[in-house]
Amino acid sequence: MGNKLKSTEIRKHYELKETLGSGSFAVVKRAIRRSDKAEFAIKVIKKAKLNPEELAVVHDEVSIMHQIKHENCVHLYEMYESKKKVYMILEILTGGELFDRVVAKGSYSEKQASDLIKSVAGAIKYLHGIGIVHRDLKPENLIYASPLKDAPIKITDFGLAKMRQEEHKTMSTACGTPGYVAPEVLKNEPYGPAVDMWSLGVILYILLCGFPPFYHESTSALYKQIKKGQYDFPAPYWSDISESAKSLVSGLLTVNPKSRLTPQGVLEHPWISGGRASTKTFGADFNRRLAVLQAKAILRKSVRTIIAIQRFTKALETFK
């Protein structure tokens, strides 16, 4: 898969610069292509730290990303593999994570949230259309291409994405991130592309009020809330939010996946397509709430990033 080369040969093509991020088995570095000085991000995965199953997941990610060509999805240009490492040459994204960008901006409105959700829903429609389910949509995986005001948002991190060979085939592997994972996954039921729409609903909810729809210090209590779809629109935080926006949230945070809005349903919703989103900016309290949420997310990320498939499955058995 990809181009085979000795590990030293990568430096013939690319000049590796500073580290942009790191995880337990991979590091992402900024890189300059020597032929034309173009800038990229190179994800370097150390095979020695992966068991055969995990390495297969990496190869699946590469295979999936090779098929994705959409303006709102991060682009994989090429992949090299040596005996010890896998190198993924990716589009470099410098605009920051979604919520960081909103906090830094200092003001936000329904209209801006509507435009954002429209872009992401369009990308999800594209992915589902070619048989790909992301399975881990969350704010940290939505990154702006550049610091420019009109920079596109990009869906990133396809490490848990799955390619469905048949349109009606369901999945059963428990994976995702607490707070954003769909009820059917927690119920250990077969599931489909609708899991991505639930996650989009959680993101939209937070974008409109600055805090999540489901929250509890106890993981088991959090899962119970999600499985029952127990959320509301508390005053005063939601008092100035339009009924149209709430309607879209409710259409996405629908427990029954068959009744949940599809990407096309989102794009056709009046709040997205009919100019129903207000241009009035949210108050300073919204920004503070979102900043606190981001700080907590960063803290959690330093302790545990994503729930590994095996750990998630074990948790499901405990909290069912």
N, C-alpha and C positions, 0 to 999 in steps of 0.2 A: 504494500500500500504506500503510495507516495513515492518520493525519490529516495533511493538507498544511497548512503554515503558514509564515509568515515566521520566520526564525531569532530575531527579537526577541520574537515572541509567546509563546515558551515561558516567558518570565519573567512573563507575565500570569497564567499558571496555577500556576507553581512558583517558589519562592524558592530559588535555587541556593546551597548552602553550601560547606563545605570539600571538598577532593578526598579521596576514599577510596582511590583507586588509579589507576594510569595505565599505558598501554602505548604501542606505537609509533604507533598511529593512533586511539586512544580514551582517554578519561578518564572515570572514574566519580566522580560527586559526590553528596553527600547533598543532599536537597532536601525542602522543606516545601510541600505543596499549600496554596495560599492559601485555598481555599474552606473547608477543614475542619482545617487544620494537621496533616494526616496526613503521616507521614514516609516517604520513598521513596529509592531509589538511582536516579540517572539516568546512563545510559551515553551519553556524547556521542561520536559517531564523526565524524571529519573526512573528508569525501568526497575532498578534494583529495589525500589521502595514499593513496587506494585506486585501483587500476586497475579496469576494468570487471568482471573476474572476481572480484576481492575484494569489490567492492560487491554483486555477485550473491550471494556467500556471506553477507554481512550480511543481505540481504533473505531468504535462505533461513532464516537463524537466526531472524529475526523471525516468518516464516511458521510455522516449526516450534513456536516458543515460544507462539504464539497458541493452539495446539491443546492445550497441556499444562495440565492442572488436577489436581494431585496434591499432597498435604500434604508430600511429601518431595522436591518439585521446586520450584526458585525460580519465582516467578510473574511473568510479564510482563503489566502492566496495560494499557499502550497504547504506541503508537509514533507519533512525529511526524517529518516529513521536510521539510527546507527544501532550497534549492539547494546549500547548502554542508555541511549536517550532518544526521545521523540521531540522533534522541533516543529511547532505549529507557527507558520508565518501569518500573522493576523493584521488586519487593519488597526491602526493605532487610534485610540479614542482619548481625547484630551479635555473633553468638556465637563467631566465630573458626573457623579451619580445623580439620578433624578432629584431626590429629596435635598441633597447638598446644594444643588443648583437653585431649587426653590427657596431654600433658607438664605442663600447668598444674595438672591435677587431682592429680598426684602419685602416684596409684595406679590400677591397672586390673586387670580380671579377665576370664576367659573369658566369664563371663555378660554383662558389659558389651559385649564384642566381639560376642557372639551377638546381643544386642538391636540393636546398630548394623547388623550385616550383614542382619538380618531386615528392618529399615526400608529399607535400600538395595536389597535384592533385591526387595522389594515394589514400590518405585518403578521398578526396571528392568523388572519384569514388566508394569507398567502401560505404560511407554514402548514396549516391544516389542509389546504388545497393540494399540497404536494405530499401529504401523508405524514407530516412531522408534528408531534406534540411536544411542547417544550418541557412541561411538568415541573418547572421551578421558577415561574415568573414571580419576581419580587423587585422592590425598588433598587436593590443593589445590582440587579442584572439589567437595569435600564440606564444606559450611559449616553451622554451627549457626545457627538462626534468631535466637537471643538468648542472653545469658549465663545464663539460667535453667537450673537443673539438669535439668528435664524438657523442654527445648527440642528440637524436632524437627531432625533432620539434613536438609539440602537438597542435592540434586544441582544444580550450577550449570554455567555456561559451555557453552552448546549451539552454540558456533561451528563445531564439526566434526561436529555431529549430522547425520544423514541420514534423510530420509523415504523409506521403501520403498513404492512404489506397489503392488507385488504381493508377496504373502507369501513366495514362494519366490525372488524376485529377489535376486541377490547384488551385492555392491559390489566395487570393485577399486582405488579410490583409496588410495594409501599415506598414512596419517596416524595420529597418535597421539603418545605420549610415550615415550621410551626407558625401558625397565624395566617398563612397564605394557602395552606393545603385544603383541598376540597373535601366535603363530608364523605363522599363515596370512597375516597382513598382511606380515610380514617375508619370507615365501616368495614374495610377489607372486602369491598365489593369490586367486581370488574368495572373498569372505567374507560372513558374515551376522551376525546379532545375537549369536552366541556370543563375538564379540570382547569384548563388555562383561563377560561372565562370567569370562573370563581375567583382565581387569583387576581385577575384584572379588576374584579369588583372590590376586592379588599384594597387594592392600590387606589382606586378611585375614591373610595370612602375616606381614606387617609388624606388624599389630596384636597378634599372638601372641608375637613374639620381639624386635621392635624393630629389625630389619634386613631388607633385601629378599632374596627368593629368588634373584634373578639380579643379579650385580654384577661389573663388570670395568672397569678404567680405559680399556681399548680398546673402542671402540664395536663394531668388527667381532667381537671375542671375546664381547661381551655379546649380540649378535644371534645368534651361534652357540649360546650357552647356551640362549637362549629358544627358538630353532627346534627344538632337541633336547629341550627340557623338562628340562634338567639342573639339578636342585635337590635338596636333601636337608633333613633335620631334625636338624642337628648338636647333639650334647650339649656342654655342659650346658644350653644355651639352650632346648632343646625337651624336656628330661627330665621336666618336671612338666606338660607340656601333654597333655591327654587324647587318647586314640586317636581319639575321635569328632571332635575338632577337626581332627586331622591328616587324617582321612578326608574331611572337607569340603574342606580345602585341596587334597588330591589330586584330588578330583572336579572342582574348578575349574581347576587347573593341569594339565589333560589336553591334550596336543598336538593330538589329533584332535578338531576342533570338534564332530563328530557324537556323540562319546562324552562331551563335556563336560556338566556339570550345567547345566540350564536354571534360570531364576529359580524356577519352581515346584518343581524338584528341590531347590533350596537351602531353600526354605520348608518342605519336607517332611522335610528331613534331621533326624535325631534330635538333633544338636547345636543346631539352631535350634528345633525344635518339641517335642522330647522331654525337655527339662530335663537334658540331658547336660553342659551347660557348667558348669564349676566356678566357684564364687563366691570362691575363694581369690585374693587379689591377687598380682600379679607383684612380684618384688623390685625394689629400687632400681636395680639394674643395667639392667633393662628400660627404665626411665625415662631413664637416661643415654644408652643406645643410641639411643632414639627422638629425644631432644633433639639428639644429634649428627647424626642423619639429617635432621632438620628444618633444622638450621643449614646443612648441605650443600645442601639443596634451595633455601633462600633465596639462597645464593651463586650456584647455577646459574641461578636465576630472574633474577638481576640481569645475568647475562651473556647467557643465551638462555632464552626462556620455552618456547614450544612449537616443535616442529619444523614448519616450514612445509611444505606439501604438496610444493612443487617440490624443496626441499632433501632431504626425506625420500626422495622417489623417486630422486634422484641418489645418495643414500647406499646405497639398496638395490642399485642397479646396481653400486656399488663393492664392496659387501661380500657379494654373493651367492656 
